[in-house]
Amino acid sequence: MVQPNETFDLLSKLLTEKMMRLTPEQKSIRQKYDELYEHVTKQIARKLDASVYEGKTNLMLQLEQLLKRIEFFTRFPKVANTKIVTVYGSAKEAKHFFEQILSPEDVELIRMNTNVPTIIYRDEQMNDIHSLNTLGNMETLEVDDYKEANTDLYKKNVDIRRLIQLYQLATTDTIHNTTFVYLPKFSLKEQEMYSLLHQLGESAIIFIDEKGMWKREVQTLLKYRQVKEIHLLASTTELDEVQQFATQIADCIVVHAYEDDMYEWFETMDTPSYNTAFEELINEHIMMYSTSIEALLQQQNRLIQNMRKDILNTSDEEAAELLRTLSNKLKKDNKDVKNNHETLMQDIQTVMDLAKQLDSLIRSQTNVKHSMVTKTTPYITKHMVSLILSLIDNDDLTNARRYIVNLEKLGFCYIRAFDIYIKSIKGSAISAAELDYIKRNGLQQEISRIQLKLWTQLQMDLDILHNLQDLYGKSYDPNVLYELGLAYECTNEVKKAQDYYWRAANLGQFEAAKRLINYVDKNNIRDMEKLADLMIPEANYYVGMYYLHKDRGYKKAVAALKMAAAYEHMGAIKELSKLEYINYVKVRKKDADKAANMLDSLIFLHQYLLDNGEGDEDISERLGKLFYWNKYFRKAEPLLERCNTAEAQFLCGKIYQYGNDYAQDLPKAKIFFERAKELGHPYANNEYRKVEGWIQSNQSKERYSATRSYASTSYTSSSSSSSKKGCFLTTATCVALDKPDNCEEIMAYKAYRDNNLAKDGDGEQLIIEYYRIAPLLVETIDAKPNAKEIYVYLYNKYIKVGYAYLQQKDMRQAKKTYIDMVRELCEKYDIEPLIKDEEIQL
């Protein structure tokens, strides 16, 4: 019987506050860990706190958990690089298993322990027991101390679980490269050490119990841990039932009879594992942060660039000033985010370097030969799976298959899942057997992601979706959250779908934000503004239209509409074209320079809509009027003619009434004015009567000329019609020489016609005759194969010479030069003029 003083001595030993004496190597490991811990909990934590990353709290928790994992290997470096197998069950069940693995003495030690997690590993140099107490200190225990702690203290109602976190059993009688972690049935599962050991296991051993608790344990392992294999130990009578369950739920489950030789099995599977890849583990947690922040910076930079374009193109000074203010604020915010991100990534690189050094120090203390360790981890596997899925999604099957081959070499046993996913992406039918394979192995995290991606196509059971939610619901990967949203949308669980879409959208998932437009109430301006801030064109359009009809909301409306227009939202472009047109009309007659600056962008907006099939009658009419007001009559006429509005028809009538860039056609003008009159134009009736009078006057002249050998080919008018006619022959010549239709020569001749020739005694007749003959001459020349040479000849001999006379104010010689040109062409092309030489006044 243990005496009270002996019990007190034992408790003192178990609860020692003394640190074990460390070897120089152990000191180096501990110092490096302390340096790593300091960097993470101070520098990283401080900069993360200042970051705009939404998942920063969760990221810091993940890094703190990782520090605990790293600390475990600093305390137990012999475990590093061994394959860790967790054993769950009662002491009786564990005893039966360990009898095949350990010496009888070690099995007896396992049997005594029913409460405290124990790690068991091979060590050729020592065979001893250590305890790690709840104060975090290690103590070497004699066998008698260990027995007393697990038997006599229990009899004295002392709960050993409150004193000891973990036992360490080093032995020479176990499998070389494998560490067994025994988690007794009555361990305190809420303790951090239990949770850590539970997560470390790559493989697991579970004993079949009568109450069926083993099934729940299997499902929990598959759902929340990245185990490569689960070994179920059953009695002979239970084998068939257990095997059937295993076949249905996952391929990674291996069923054994208690009588099987487990030592031989594990010896064949005894391969080292690279479980100290701390640098890789840190990168695993940091990757999502880095991706999210860089995506945010790119998004904000695109927004700033679009704002710059809008500032340059807008003619609205108030809107430009608002955009400038928003752009400056965004630039400042972006700069702050970028600076914090860059310094944080520098600190993270320092942490990764320290982790790499610590990994090297720990591995130097292991019993595993470094050459035997394959540098792959569940995390590397996870990354490769994500990479392969991404390559498949981007149709890069060549590289995807290359990585699939590499993953297969690393022992990944779900290669078939990729083939099924590729078939689905290509639109091929998925067989019932393939669907069953995906369903059956879906609790494995690698396969579960494929389940999630295929959800909308395969429409699996709702309980599978709930499992996927358990796995990924707390993820900060925007694509995963978006896929969850899609899955719940397919099941008509709209509220959950919206929740995941919002979370994904806030992390920069553009497609998720676009989906939310279908659910957000258009009148809920707050939610719409949230989506608008995420650069969703439709949301910016709704926000713009909302504020357009609010007092003092014009600036905000225009800014939002410009955001939407920058992403080619046709509704926004239409509204902006209308607003810009209204502003143009206001300034057209008041400020010619400002109107001229607005014109190009305004024409571009309207033409863009027409070119993209978005032009309605209003768009056509506005663009036609813009061309008309700026004397681009040939561009204006077809746009206006198609519009069944009074103003459009009236302007078409004006074009043909005065022959603006077209041959004068009074009957056609009359038709347009008649339509405009019917549609209610206030001035159409006056113009209609005027044109009708001109036609009657011209018909009288035609009757007078009826005895001549030719007939008039065009209607002409009185002097009232001369003030706005074009210069057909001059224009045709200059345009043929690649000059603009408002070049100096054309404008000079037009000015001469209106200001000088029209006032000459014969000017009215000459102008009327010219507009009869000129279209015929241009049509005849254009039909010639050497038309360009003819125009060059006319320009050099007549147009250029006449223009020089106009510059010198020699109107007589300019008139004579032009008449000589027309006379030469009439003789050449057999066109007889109505006016004789003797009637011309020079």
KETITI-616736 format. One record per residue (C-alpha): x, y, z; residue in three letters. Coordinates in steps of 0.25 Angstrom, whole numbers, padded with zeros to 4 digits, always signed. Layout:
<pts>
XYZALA
...
</pts>
This chain:
<pts>
+0000+0000+0000MET
+0005+0014-0004VAL
+0008+0023+0009GLN
+0003+0037+0009PRO
+0017+0043+0008ASN
+0019+0034-0004GLU
+0007+0039-0010THR
+0011+0053-0008PHE
+0025+0051-0014ASP
+0019+0045-0026LEU
+0009+0057-0028LEU
+0021+0066-0026SER
+0029+0059-0037LYS
+0017+0059-0046LEU
+0014+0074-0044LEU
+0028+0078-0045THR
+0031+0092-0049GLU
+0045+0089-0052LYS
+0049+0089-0067MET
+0057+0077-0071MET
+0071+0079-0074ARG
+0073+0081-0089LEU
+0084+0076-0098THR
+0091+0087-0106PRO
+0083+0082-0118GLU
+0070+0083-0110GLN
+0074+0097-0106LYS
+0076+0101-0120SER
+0062+0096-0124ILE
+0056+0103-0112ARG
+0062+0116-0115GLN
+0058+0115-0130LYS
+0044+0112-0126TYR
+0044+0124-0116ASP
+0049+0133-0127GLU
+0038+0128-0137LEU
+0027+0129-0126TYR
+0031+0143-0123GLU
+0031+0147-0138HIS
+0017+0141-0140VAL
+0010+0146-0128THR
+0016+0160-0128LYS
+0020+0165-0142GLN
+0010+0157-0150ILE
-0001+0159-0141ALA
+0000+0174-0141ARG
+0001+0175-0156LYS
-0011+0166-0158LEU
-0019+0174-0148ASP
-0017+0186-0157ALA
-0020+0178-0169SER
-0033+0180-0177VAL
-0034+0164-0179TYR
-0047+0159-0174GLU
-0042+0146-0170GLY
-0031+0152-0161LYS
-0036+0147-0148THR
-0038+0133-0153ASN
-0024+0133-0159LEU
-0017+0138-0146MET
-0025+0126-0139LEU
-0019+0116-0150GLN
-0005+0121-0148LEU
-0006+0120-0133GLU
-0011+0106-0134GLN
+0001+0103-0144LEU
+0010+0108-0133LEU
+0005+0098-0123LYS
+0007+0087-0134ARG
+0021+0092-0136ILE
+0024+0092-0121GLU
+0019+0078-0120PHE
+0031+0074-0129PHE
+0041+0082-0122THR
+0037+0075-0109ARG
+0037+0061-0116PHE
+0047+0062-0128PRO
+0048+0047-0128LYS
+0034+0046-0133VAL
+0037+0055-0145ALA
+0037+0049-0159ASN
+0031+0036-0154THR
+0017+0031-0158LYS
+0007+0035-0147ILE
-0004+0025-0145VAL
-0015+0028-0135THR
-0021+0017-0127VAL
-0035+0019-0121TYR
-0042+0010-0111GLY
-0042+0004-0097SER
-0030-0002-0090ALA
-0035-0016-0092LYS
-0036-0013-0107GLU
-0023-0006-0108ALA
-0016-0017-0101LYS
-0021-0028-0111HIS
-0015-0019-0122PHE
-0002-0015-0116PHE
+0001-0030-0112GLU
+0005-0031-0127GLN
+0013-0019-0127ILE
+0020-0017-0114LEU
+0028-0025-0103SER
+0019-0031-0092PRO
+0025-0021-0082GLU
+0021-0009-0091ASP
+0007-0016-0093VAL
+0005-0016-0078GLU
+0008-0002-0077LEU
-0002+0001-0088ILE
-0012-0007-0080ARG
-0011+0001-0068MET
-0014+0014-0074ASN
-0028+0016-0077THR
-0029+0031-0077ASN
-0016+0039-0082VAL
-0012+0040-0097PRO
+0001+0033-0099THR
+0011+0033-0111ILE
+0019+0021-0113ILE
+0031+0021-0123TYR
+0044+0014-0125ARG
+0057+0018-0119ASP
+0070+0009-0120GLU
+0077+0017-0109GLN
+0067+0017-0098MET
+0055+0011-0092ASN
+0048+0020-0082ASP
+0035+0027-0079ILE
+0033+0042-0078HIS
+0021+0050-0074SER
+0017+0064-0079LEU
+0009+0071-0068ASN
-0002+0081-0069THR
+0008+0092-0066LEU
+0016+0088-0078GLY
+0028+0082-0072ASN
+0034+0068-0075MET
+0038+0058-0064GLU
+0045+0045-0065THR
+0037+0034-0058LEU
+0041+0021-0052GLU
+0032+0009-0056VAL
+0027+0008-0041ASP
+0024+0023-0042ASP
+0016+0021-0055TYR
+0008+0009-0048LYS
+0005+0017-0036GLU
+0000+0029-0044ALA
-0009+0020-0052ASN
-0015+0011-0041THR
-0013+0016-0027ASP
-0016+0031-0030LEU
-0029+0026-0036TYR
-0033+0019-0023LYS
-0030+0032-0015LYS
-0040+0039-0025ASN
-0029+0047-0031VAL
-0032+0049-0046ASP
-0019+0047-0053ILE
-0025+0054-0065ARG
-0024+0067-0058ARG
-0010+0066-0055LEU
-0004+0059-0067ILE
-0006+0063-0082GLN
+0002+0052-0088LEU
+0011+0040-0086TYR
+0023+0037-0095GLN
+0028+0023-0096LEU
+0041+0021-0103ALA
+0044+0006-0106THR
+0053-0003-0115THR
+0042-0012-0118ASP
+0033-0006-0128THR
+0032-0003-0143ILE
+0044+0006-0147HIS
+0038+0018-0155ASN
+0024+0018-0148THR
+0019+0025-0136THR
+0006+0020-0129PHE
-0002+0030-0122VAL
-0012+0023-0112TYR
-0024+0031-0109LEU
-0031+0024-0097PRO
-0046+0023-0097LYS
-0047+0032-0085PHE
-0037+0043-0089SER
-0042+0057-0087LEU
-0045+0060-0101LYS
-0047+0075-0099GLU
-0032+0076-0095GLN
-0023+0083-0105GLU
-0013+0072-0105MET
-0024+0061-0109TYR
-0029+0070-0120SER
-0015+0072-0125LEU
-0011+0057-0125LEU
-0025+0054-0131HIS
-0021+0063-0143GLN
-0007+0058-0145LEU
-0010+0044-0148GLY
-0009+0040-0163GLU
-0015+0026-0161SER
-0025+0022-0150ALA
-0028+0009-0143ILE
-0043+0007-0138ILE
-0048-0005-0131PHE
-0062-0010-0133ILE
-0071-0008-0121ASP
-0085-0014-0118GLU
-0092+0000-0117LYS
-0088+0004-0131GLY
-0080+0016-0126MET
-0069+0012-0136TRP
-0077+0017-0148LYS
-0078+0031-0143ARG
-0063+0031-0140GLU
-0061+0027-0154VAL
-0070+0038-0160GLN
-0064+0048-0151THR
-0050+0044-0156LEU
-0053+0045-0170LEU
-0061+0058-0169LYS
-0051+0066-0161TYR
-0037+0060-0163ARG
-0028+0056-0175GLN
-0026+0042-0171VAL
-0020+0033-0182LYS
-0025+0020-0177GLU
-0034+0015-0165ILE
-0032+0001-0160HIS
-0045-0006-0154LEU
-0042-0018-0145LEU
-0054-0027-0143ALA
-0057-0041-0138SER
-0059-0052-0149THR
-0074-0051-0147THR
-0075-0036-0149GLU
-0066-0036-0162LEU
-0076-0037-0172ASP
-0085-0025-0166GLU
-0073-0017-0164VAL
-0067-0019-0178GLN
-0081-0016-0184GLN
-0081-0002-0177PHE
-0066+0001-0181ALA
-0070-0002-0196THR
-0081+0007-0195GLN
-0074+0019-0189ILE
-0060+0020-0194ALA
-0049+0013-0201ASP
-0038+0017-0190CYS
-0044+0007-0180ILE
-0037-0006-0178VAL
-0044-0017-0169VAL
-0036-0027-0161HIS
-0040-0038-0152ALA
-0034-0038-0138TYR
-0026-0051-0142GLU
-0019-0044-0154ASP
-0004-0041-0152ASP
-0004-0026-0150MET
+0011-0025-0148TYR
+0013-0031-0162GLU
+0003-0022-0168TRP
+0009-0009-0162PHE
+0023-0013-0164GLU
+0020-0014-0179THR
+0014+0000-0178MET
+0025+0005-0170ASP
+0030+0018-0177THR
+0034+0031-0172PRO
+0025+0043-0173SER
+0030+0058-0175TYR
+0021+0063-0163ASN
+0031+0075-0160THR
+0028+0083-0172ALA
+0026+0095-0164PHE
+0029+0105-0176GLU
+0019+0098-0184GLU
+0008+0098-0173LEU
+0010+0113-0171ILE
+0009+0115-0186ASN
-0004+0107-0186GLU
-0010+0117-0176HIS
-0004+0130-0182ILE
-0008+0126-0197MET
-0022+0130-0196MET
-0019+0144-0189TYR
-0009+0147-0200SER
-0018+0143-0211THR
-0029+0151-0205SER
-0021+0164-0203ILE
-0014+0164-0216GLU
-0028+0161-0223ALA
-0033+0173-0215LEU
-0022+0182-0220LEU
-0024+0178-0234GLN
-0039+0181-0233GLN
-0036+0195-0227GLN
-0026+0198-0238ASN
-0035+0194-0249ARG
-0046+0203-0242LEU
-0036+0215-0241ILE
-0032+0213-0256GLN
-0046+0213-0260ASN
-0049+0226-0252MET
-0037+0233-0259ARG
-0043+0230-0273LYS
-0057+0235-0268ASP
-0050+0248-0263ILE
-0044+0250-0276LEU
-0056+0247-0284ASN
-0067+0254-0276THR
-0071+0268-0279SER
-0079+0269-0266ASP
-0070+0277-0257GLU
-0077+0273-0244GLU
-0077+0258-0248ALA
-0062+0259-0251ALA
-0059+0266-0238GLU
-0067+0255-0230LEU
-0059+0244-0238LEU
-0046+0251-0235ARG
-0049+0251-0220THR
-0053+0236-0220LEU
-0041+0233-0228SER
-0031+0240-0219ASN
-0037+0233-0207LYS
-0036+0220-0213LEU
-0022+0222-0217LYS
-0018+0226-0203LYS
-0026+0214-0197ASP
-0019+0205-0207ASN
-0006+0210-0204LYS
-0008+0208-0189ASP
-0013+0194-0192VAL
-0001+0191-0201LYS
+0009+0196-0191ASN
+0003+0188-0180ASN
+0003+0176-0189HIS
+0017+0177-0193GLU
+0023+0178-0179THR
+0014+0167-0174LEU
+0019+0158-0185MET
+0033+0161-0182GLN
+0030+0157-0167ASP
+0023+0144-0172ILE
+0036+0141-0181GLN
+0044+0143-0168THR
+0035+0133-0161VAL
+0036+0123-0172MET
+0051+0124-0172ASP
+0051+0122-0157LEU
+0041+0110-0158ALA
+0050+0104-0169LYS
+0062+0105-0160GLN
+0054+0099-0148LEU
+0050+0087-0157ASP
+0065+0085-0160SER
+0068+0085-0145LEU
+0057+0075-0141ILE
+0060+0066-0153ARG
+0074+0065-0148SER
+0069+0059-0135GLN
+0060+0048-0141THR
+0064+0033-0143ASN
+0059+0033-0157VAL
+0068+0034-0169LYS
+0066+0046-0176HIS
+0068+0039-0190SER
+0056+0031-0187MET
+0047+0043-0184VAL
+0038+0047-0196THR
+0036+0062-0195LYS
+0021+0061-0197THR
+0010+0064-0187THR
-0005+0064-0186PRO
-0004+0079-0189TYR
+0004+0078-0201ILE
-0006+0067-0206THR
-0017+0077-0203LYS
-0010+0088-0211HIS
-0007+0079-0223MET
-0022+0074-0223VAL
-0026+0089-0223SER
-0016+0092-0234LEU
-0021+0080-0243ILE
-0036+0084-0241LEU
-0032+0099-0245SER
-0024+0094-0257LEU
-0036+0085-0261ILE
-0046+0097-0259ASP
-0037+0105-0269ASN
-0037+0094-0279ASP
-0022+0092-0277ASP
-0023+0077-0277LEU
-0009+0074-0282THR
-0003+0080-0269ASN
-0014+0075-0261ALA
-0011+0061-0265ARG
+0004+0063-0262ARG
+0001+0067-0248TYR
-0009+0055-0247ILE
+0002+0046-0250VAL
+0011+0052-0240ASN
+0000+0051-0229LEU
-0002+0036-0232GLU
+0013+0034-0230LYS
+0012+0040-0216LEU
+0002+0030-0213GLY
-0011+0038-0215PHE
-0022+0027-0216CYS
-0034+0035-0222TYR
-0028+0038-0236ILE
-0041+0032-0242ARG
-0049+0044-0237ALA
-0041+0054-0246PHE
-0045+0045-0258ASP
-0059+0046-0254ILE
-0058+0061-0252TYR
-0052+0063-0266ILE
-0063+0055-0272LYS
-0073+0064-0265SER
-0067+0077-0269ILE
-0066+0072-0284LYS
-0081+0069-0283GLY
-0080+0054-0284SER
-0090+0045-0276ALA
-0086+0041-0262ILE
-0090+0026-0260SER
-0097+0021-0248ALA
-0084+0014-0243ALA
-0076+0027-0245GLU
-0086+0035-0237LEU
-0086+0024-0226ASP
-0071+0025-0225TYR
-0072+0041-0223ILE
-0083+0039-0213LYS
-0076+0028-0206ARG
-0063+0035-0204ASN
-0068+0049-0202GLY
-0065+0049-0187LEU
-0050+0050-0192GLN
-0046+0064-0193GLN
-0040+0063-0206GLU
-0052+0056-0212ILE
-0062+0065-0205SER
-0057+0077-0213ARG
-0060+0070-0226ILE
-0074+0066-0220GLN
-0076+0081-0217LEU
-0072+0085-0231LYS
-0081+0075-0237LEU
-0093+0077-0229TRP
-0101+0085-0239THR
-0099+0075-0249GLN
-0100+0062-0241LEU
-0111+0067-0231GLN
-0107+0058-0220MET
-0114+0055-0206ASP
-0117+0067-0197LEU
-0109+0060-0186ASP
-0097+0060-0194ILE
-0098+0075-0196LEU
-0099+0077-0181HIS
-0086+0069-0180ASN
-0080+0078-0190LEU
-0085+0090-0182GLN
-0078+0084-0169ASP
-0065+0083-0177LEU
-0065+0096-0184TYR
-0075+0105-0177GLY
-0064+0113-0170LYS
-0055+0114-0182SER
-0049+0127-0186TYR
-0047+0122-0200ASP
-0057+0131-0209PRO
-0058+0120-0219ASN
-0062+0109-0209VAL
-0072+0119-0203LEU
-0078+0122-0217TYR
-0079+0107-0220GLU
-0087+0105-0207LEU
-0096+0116-0211GLY
-0098+0109-0224LEU
-0101+0096-0218ALA
-0111+0102-0208TYR
-0118+0110-0219GLU
-0120+0097-0226CYS
-0127+0092-0214THR
-0136+0104-0213ASN
-0130+0108-0200GLU
-0129+0122-0204VAL
-0125+0128-0191LYS
-0113+0119-0189LYS
-0109+0122-0204ALA
-0110+0137-0202GLN
-0101+0136-0189ASP
-0090+0128-0196TYR
-0091+0138-0208TYR
-0089+0150-0199TRP
-0077+0144-0192ARG
-0071+0140-0206ALA
-0074+0153-0212ALA
-0068+0161-0200ASN
-0055+0152-0203LEU
-0055+0157-0217GLY
-0063+0146-0224GLN
-0069+0154-0236PHE
-0079+0143-0240GLU
-0085+0141-0226ALA
-0087+0156-0226ALA
-0094+0155-0240LYS
-0103+0144-0234ARG
-0107+0153-0223LEU
-0114+0163-0232ILE
-0125+0152-0234ASN
-0128+0152-0220TYR
-0126+0167-0215VAL
-0138+0175-0214ASP
-0136+0186-0225LYS
-0142+0196-0215ASN
-0132+0192-0204ASN
-0122+0203-0207ILE
-0113+0199-0196ARG
-0111+0185-0201ASP
-0110+0190-0216MET
-0099+0200-0211GLU
-0091+0188-0205LYS
-0092+0181-0218LEU
-0088+0194-0226ALA
-0076+0195-0217ASP
-0072+0181-0222LEU
-0072+0186-0236MET
-0085+0179-0241ILE
-0089+0187-0253PRO
-0104+0184-0251GLU
-0103+0189-0236ALA
-0096+0202-0240ASN
-0107+0204-0251TYR
-0118+0202-0241TYR
-0111+0211-0231VAL
-0109+0222-0242GLY
-0124+0221-0246MET
-0128+0222-0231TYR
-0120+0235-0228TYR
-0124+0241-0242LEU
-0138+0243-0237HIS
-0133+0248-0223LYS
-0131+0263-0219ASP
-0116+0266-0219ARG
-0113+0252-0224GLY
-0108+0255-0238TYR
-0093+0254-0235LYS
-0095+0241-0228LYS
-0104+0236-0240ALA
-0094+0240-0251VAL
-0082+0234-0243ALA
-0090+0220-0241ALA
-0095+0220-0256LEU
-0080+0223-0261LYS
-0076+0211-0252MET
-0086+0202-0259ALA
-0083+0208-0273ALA
-0068+0205-0271ALA
-0072+0190-0270TYR
-0081+0192-0283GLU
-0094+0192-0276HIS
-0103+0196-0288MET
-0114+0202-0279GLY
-0104+0211-0272ALA
-0098+0215-0285ILE
-0112+0218-0291LYS
-0115+0227-0278GLU
-0101+0234-0279LEU
-0103+0237-0294SER
-0117+0243-0291LYS
-0111+0251-0279LEU
-0099+0256-0287GLU
-0108+0259-0299TYR
-0117+0268-0290ILE
-0104+0275-0285ASN
-0099+0277-0299TYR
-0113+0283-0304VAL
-0112+0293-0292LYS
-0098+0298-0296VAL
-0098+0297-0311ARG
-0102+0311-0314LYS
-0096+0317-0301LYS
-0082+0312-0301ASP
-0077+0307-0315ALA
-0064+0302-0310ASP
-0070+0294-0298LYS
-0080+0288-0308ALA
-0068+0284-0318ALA
-0061+0277-0306ASN
-0073+0269-0303MET
-0077+0265-0317LEU
-0067+0253-0320ASP
-0070+0246-0307SER
-0085+0248-0309LEU
-0085+0243-0323ILE
-0076+0231-0318PHE
-0086+0227-0307LEU
-0098+0227-0317HIS
-0090+0220-0328GLN
-0086+0209-0318TYR
-0100+0206-0315LEU
-0104+0205-0329LEU
-0092+0197-0333ASP
-0096+0187-0321ASN
-0111+0186-0325GLY
-0116+0194-0314GLU
-0120+0206-0322GLY
-0135+0210-0321ASP
-0142+0222-0328GLU
-0137+0232-0318ASP
-0123+0228-0319ILE
-0124+0229-0334SER
-0131+0242-0334GLU
-0121+0248-0324ARG
-0109+0244-0332LEU
-0115+0248-0345GLY
-0118+0262-0339LYS
-0103+0263-0334LEU
-0098+0260-0348PHE
-0108+0270-0354TYR
-0105+0281-0344TRP
-0090+0279-0348ASN
-0093+0279-0363LYS
-0090+0264-0365TYR
-0102+0263-0373PHE
-0099+0250-0380ARG
-0098+0243-0366LYS
-0110+0250-0361ALA
-0120+0246-0372GLU
-0121+0231-0371PRO
-0122+0232-0355LEU
-0133+0242-0356LEU
-0141+0236-0367GLU
-0143+0223-0359ARG
-0149+0231-0347CYS
-0164+0233-0347ASN
-0163+0247-0340THR
-0167+0261-0344ALA
-0153+0267-0342GLU
-0146+0255-0349ALA
-0155+0256-0361GLN
-0154+0271-0361PHE
-0139+0271-0362LEU
-0139+0261-0373CYS
-0148+0271-0381GLY
-0138+0282-0378LYS
-0126+0273-0384ILE
-0133+0271-0397TYR
-0139+0285-0397GLN
-0126+0291-0398TYR
-0117+0280-0404GLY
-0108+0278-0392ASN
-0098+0268-0396ASP
-0109+0262-0405TYR
-0115+0266-0418ALA
-0126+0276-0416GLN
-0139+0268-0416ASP
-0151+0277-0414LEU
-0162+0266-0416PRO
-0155+0257-0405LYS
-0153+0269-0396ALA
-0168+0272-0398LYS
-0171+0257-0394ILE
-0163+0259-0381PHE
-0169+0272-0377PHE
-0183+0266-0379GLU
-0180+0255-0370ARG
-0174+0265-0360ALA
-0187+0273-0361LYS
-0195+0261-0358GLU
-0187+0257-0346LEU
-0189+0271-0340GLY
-0176+0279-0344HIS
-0179+0294-0342PRO
-0171+0299-0354TYR
-0174+0288-0364ALA
-0186+0294-0370ASN
-0178+0307-0374ASN
-0167+0299-0380GLU
-0176+0290-0387TYR
-0183+0302-0394ARG
-0170+0308-0397LYS
-0165+0296-0404VAL
-0178+0294-0411GLU
-0176+0308-0417GLY
-0162+0305-0422TRP
-0167+0293-0429ILE
-0177+0300-0436GLN
-0167+0311-0440SER
-0157+0301-0445ASN
-0168+0294-0453GLN
-0171+0307-0461SER
-0156+0308-0464LYS
-0156+0294-0469GLU
-0168+0297-0479ARG
-0160+0309-0484TYR
-0148+0300-0487SER
-0157+0289-0493ALA
-0152+0292-0507THR
-0137+0289-0504ARG
-0131+0276-0508SER
-0129+0271-0493TYR
-0138+0270-0481ALA
-0135+0275-0467SER
-0130+0264-0458THR
-0133+0271-0445SER
-0142+0281-0439TYR
-0136+0294-0435THR
-0141+0306-0427SER
-0141+0321-0426SER
-0131+0329-0419SER
-0138+0326-0406SER
-0131+0312-0406SER
-0117+0316-0408SER
-0112+0319-0395SER
-0109+0305-0389LYS
-0105+0297-0402LYS
-0093+0288-0402GLY
-0082+0289-0413CYS
-0083+0275-0419PHE
-0071+0276-0429LEU
-0062+0283-0420THR
-0065+0273-0409THR
-0064+0261-0418ALA
-0050+0266-0423THR
-0044+0269-0409CYS
-0050+0256-0402VAL
-0044+0248-0414ALA
-0030+0254-0410LEU
-0033+0249-0395ASP
-0036+0263-0390LYS
-0047+0265-0380PRO
-0061+0269-0384ASP
-0059+0282-0377ASN
-0045+0286-0382CYS
-0041+0300-0385GLU
-0043+0299-0400GLU
-0058+0294-0398ILE
-0061+0304-0387MET
-0055+0316-0396ALA
-0063+0312-0408TYR
-0076+0311-0399LYS
-0073+0324-0393ALA
-0071+0330-0407TYR
-0084+0324-0412ARG
-0093+0329-0400ASP
-0086+0343-0398ASN
-0082+0347-0412ASN
-0087+0339-0424LEU
-0102+0339-0418ALA
-0101+0355-0419LYS
-0096+0355-0434ASP
-0107+0358-0444GLY
-0105+0344-0450ASP
-0102+0337-0437GLY
-0116+0332-0434GLU
-0116+0325-0448GLN
-0102+0320-0447LEU
-0105+0314-0434ILE
-0118+0307-0438ILE
-0111+0302-0451GLU
-0099+0297-0443TYR
-0107+0288-0434TYR
-0114+0282-0446ARG
-0101+0279-0453ILE
-0091+0276-0442ALA
-0097+0263-0437PRO
-0097+0258-0452LEU
-0083+0261-0453LEU
-0079+0255-0440VAL
-0086+0242-0444GLU
-0080+0242-0457THR
-0066+0243-0452ILE
-0068+0233-0441ASP
-0072+0223-0451ALA
-0058+0224-0459LYS
-0047+0215-0455PRO
-0037+0227-0454ASN
-0046+0235-0446ALA
-0035+0238-0436LYS
-0026+0244-0447GLU
-0038+0252-0452ILE
-0040+0258-0438TYR
-0025+0261-0437VAL
-0025+0268-0450TYR
-0037+0277-0446LEU
-0031+0280-0433TYR
-0018+0285-0439ASN
-0023+0292-0451LYS
-0036+0298-0445TYR
-0039+0296-0430ILE
-0025+0300-0425LYS
-0024+0312-0434VAL
-0038+0317-0431GLY
-0035+0316-0416TYR
-0023+0324-0418ALA
-0031+0335-0425TYR
-0041+0334-0413LEU
-0030+0336-0403GLN
-0025+0348-0411GLN
-0040+0354-0411LYS
-0040+0353-0426ASP
-0054+0348-0428MET
-0055+0351-0443ARG
-0043+0341-0446GLN
-0048+0331-0436ALA
-0062+0331-0442LYS
-0056+0330-0457LYS
-0047+0319-0452THR
-0059+0311-0447TYR
-0068+0313-0459ILE
-0056+0309-0468ASP
-0055+0296-0460MET
-0070+0293-0461VAL
-0070+0297-0476ARG
-0059+0287-0479GLU
-0066+0276-0472LEU
-0079+0279-0479CYS
-0072+0278-0492GLU
-0065+0266-0489LYS
-0076+0258-0483TYR
-0087+0263-0493ASP
-0095+0271-0483ILE
-0102+0284-0489GLU
-0103+0295-0479PRO
-0116+0304-0479LEU
-0108+0317-0477ILE
-0101+0322-0490LYS
-0087+0328-0489ASP
-0093+0342-0493GLU
-0102+0341-0481GLU
-0090+0340-0471ILE
-0085+0353-0464GLN
-0070+0353-0462LEU
</pts>
